[in-house]
Amino acid sequence: MSSFIGKTLVITGAGRRAGLGEGIAQKFASMGANVVIGDIGKTQGEQFPEHGVATASEMELLAQDLEKLGPGKMRSFTCDVRVESEVEALIAYAVKECGSVDILINNAGIGYLMSPIVDTKEENWDAVLDVNLKGTFLVTKHAARQMIAQGRGGRIINIASQAAKSGFPHAAAYVSSKHALIGFTRTASIEMGAHGITVNAVCPNHVTTGLGAWQNTYFSELLGMTHDEYMAAMASRIPLGRPGKPSDVANACAFLASEEAEYITGEPMNVSGGEETH
Ligand SMILES: NC(=O)c1ccc[n+]([C@@H]2O[C@H](COP(=O)([O-])OP(=O)(O)OC[C@H]3O[C@@H](n4cnc5c(N)ncnc54)[C@H](O)[C@@H]3O)[C@@H](O)[C@H]2O)c1
C-alpha cells in the first residue's frame, strides 16, 4: 500500500490510550503521515466523565509516543468537536504545524451513556448526538474547506459502528447517531466527489478496548454473566471467532486513505469479522 509521507492526518478522539483512535494514529504514523490528534482533553459534567474522555496530558504523551513510529510530525490539540470555533482552530493548527490537511478521520464518539429509552435523560441524548453526529459534521465542514482550497483531493473517513446498521438495546442515542453518520457519509461523498475527496465510513463490531471495554463490563453485569462468559458468548456470534482489534480498524482506514482506494466513496465498510452482514 502507498505510504503517507508528506500527508497530514487529522484524527479526532484519538487522545486515549488503547482506544481505536490510538491504533489508527499508530498505523498512519508508521506509514509516514504527520498526525494531528484533536480531543476534548478534559472532563465536563456527568456526560463527559473521567472514564470516558482523554486528558490533555494523556493526549500529549500519546503524540510523543507516536514520534517513535515514523518520520512525520506528531501533534495534539485540545478541541471539543461540538464547538465550531474550536474545530476551526484545530484545522488551522494542523495547517500551521504540518502545512496541509489531507486525511480526516472522524473518530471522536461517546457510547458510555447507556440506558433504556424510557430512562434516557434528554441531556444524555443530546451529548451523544452532539459529539457523534454534529461533531463529525463540523470537523468535516472545516477540513473539507481546507482540502478544497488545497486543490489536490483528500480522504475523509467516519468511524461509525455496527450500530450504524443494527439496533442495540440501551444505546438508542448511540445507534441513532451512527445510523445518521451513514447518511451523512453518503451525502458528503456526493458533494465532494468533484473535488477528488472520497468520504467513507468504517463500521467496526465490538472492539474490546476503549469504549468497548466499558460496554463489556456494563453488559456482563446487566446480564448476570462473568466477564469471561460474556466475551465467550460474543466470540461465538462472530464468524471469524474473535472480537475486533484496533489494528483491524486501522488497517481498513489505511486502505480507504490510500491511493489504491481512489475509486471508493460513499461506502460504509464493515470491519466485523462477518458479524454484521448488512
Ligand atoms: N470500541 C468499540 O467497540 C467501538 C466499536 C465501533 C465503533 N466505535 C467507535 O470508535 C470511536 C472511538 O471509540 P473508542 O472505542 O476507541 O473509545 P474511546 O473512548 O477510547 O475514544 C473516544 C474518544 O472521543 C473523545 N471525545 C469524547 N467527546 C469528545 C468531544 N466532545 N470532542 C472531542 N473528542 C471527544 C474522548 O476523549 C475519547 O478520546 C467512536 O466513534 C466509537 O463510537 C467503537
PDBQT file of the ligand as one rigid body, heavy atoms in Angstrom, charges set to zero:
ROOT
HETATM    1  N1  LIG A 301     -14.744   0.235  20.945  1.00  0.00    +0.000 N 
HETATM    2  C1  LIG A 301     -15.693  -0.269  20.179  1.00  0.00    +0.000 C 
HETATM    3  O1  LIG A 301     -16.130  -1.396  20.380  1.00  0.00    +0.000 OA
HETATM    4  C2  LIG A 301     -16.234   0.509  19.012  1.00  0.00    +0.000 A 
HETATM    5  C3  LIG A 301     -16.968  -0.191  18.060  1.00  0.00    +0.000 A 
HETATM    6  C4  LIG A 301     -17.486   0.502  16.973  1.00  0.00    +0.000 A 
HETATM    7  C5  LIG A 301     -17.250   1.866  16.854  1.00  0.00    +0.000 A 
HETATM    8  N2  LIG A 301     -16.533   2.516  17.814  1.00  0.00    +0.000 N 
HETATM    9  C6  LIG A 301     -16.310   3.948  17.623  1.00  0.00    +0.000 C 
HETATM   10  O2  LIG A 301     -14.916   4.193  17.622  1.00  0.00    +0.000 OA
HETATM   11  C7  LIG A 301     -14.670   5.520  18.026  1.00  0.00    +0.000 C 
HETATM   12  C8  LIG A 301     -13.598   5.519  19.098  1.00  0.00    +0.000 C 
HETATM   13  O3  LIG A 301     -14.113   4.870  20.246  1.00  0.00    +0.000 OA
HETATM   14  P1  LIG A 301     -13.224   4.013  21.254  1.00  0.00    +0.000 P 
HETATM   15  O4  LIG A 301     -13.939   2.747  21.479  1.00  0.00    +0.000 OA
HETATM   16  O5  LIG A 301     -11.829   3.949  20.828  1.00  0.00    +0.000 OA
HETATM   17  O6  LIG A 301     -13.407   4.822  22.601  1.00  0.00    +0.000 OA
HETATM   18  P2  LIG A 301     -12.511   5.938  23.291  1.00  0.00    +0.000 P 
HETATM   19  O7  LIG A 301     -13.302   6.358  24.481  1.00  0.00    +0.000 OA
HETATM   20  O8  LIG A 301     -11.142   5.431  23.521  1.00  0.00    +0.000 OA
HETATM   21  O9  LIG A 301     -12.436   7.126  22.227  1.00  0.00    +0.000 OA
HETATM   22  C9  LIG A 301     -13.367   8.150  22.126  1.00  0.00    +0.000 C 
HETATM   23  C10 LIG A 301     -12.641   9.472  22.201  1.00  0.00    +0.000 C 
HETATM   24  O10 LIG A 301     -13.548  10.544  21.901  1.00  0.00    +0.000 OA
HETATM   25  C11 LIG A 301     -13.150  11.650  22.697  1.00  0.00    +0.000 C 
HETATM   26  N3  LIG A 301     -14.231  12.617  22.827  1.00  0.00    +0.000 N 
HETATM   27  C12 LIG A 301     -15.389  12.496  23.521  1.00  0.00    +0.000 A 
HETATM   28  N4  LIG A 301     -16.093  13.627  23.443  1.00  0.00    +0.000 NA
HETATM   29  C13 LIG A 301     -15.381  14.470  22.657  1.00  0.00    +0.000 A 
HETATM   30  C14 LIG A 301     -15.601  15.809  22.203  1.00  0.00    +0.000 A 
HETATM   31  N5  LIG A 301     -16.697  16.488  22.550  1.00  0.00    +0.000 N 
HETATM   32  N6  LIG A 301     -14.651  16.381  21.420  1.00  0.00    +0.000 NA
HETATM   33  C15 LIG A 301     -13.520  15.705  21.079  1.00  0.00    +0.000 A 
HETATM   34  N7  LIG A 301     -13.267  14.440  21.498  1.00  0.00    +0.000 NA
HETATM   35  C16 LIG A 301     -14.190  13.839  22.265  1.00  0.00    +0.000 A 
HETATM   36  C17 LIG A 301     -12.748  11.027  24.029  1.00  0.00    +0.000 C 
HETATM   37  O11 LIG A 301     -11.943  11.902  24.815  1.00  0.00    +0.000 OA
HETATM   38  C18 LIG A 301     -12.023   9.765  23.566  1.00  0.00    +0.000 C 
HETATM   39  O12 LIG A 301     -10.638  10.014  23.410  1.00  0.00    +0.000 OA
HETATM   40  C19 LIG A 301     -16.012   6.092  18.473  1.00  0.00    +0.000 C 
HETATM   41  O13 LIG A 301     -16.580   6.872  17.440  1.00  0.00    +0.000 OA
HETATM   42  C20 LIG A 301     -16.838   4.854  18.713  1.00  0.00    +0.000 C 
HETATM   43  O14 LIG A 301     -18.215   5.103  18.581  1.00  0.00    +0.000 OA
HETATM   44  C21 LIG A 301     -16.008   1.872  18.887  1.00  0.00    +0.000 A 
ENDROOT
TORSDOF 0
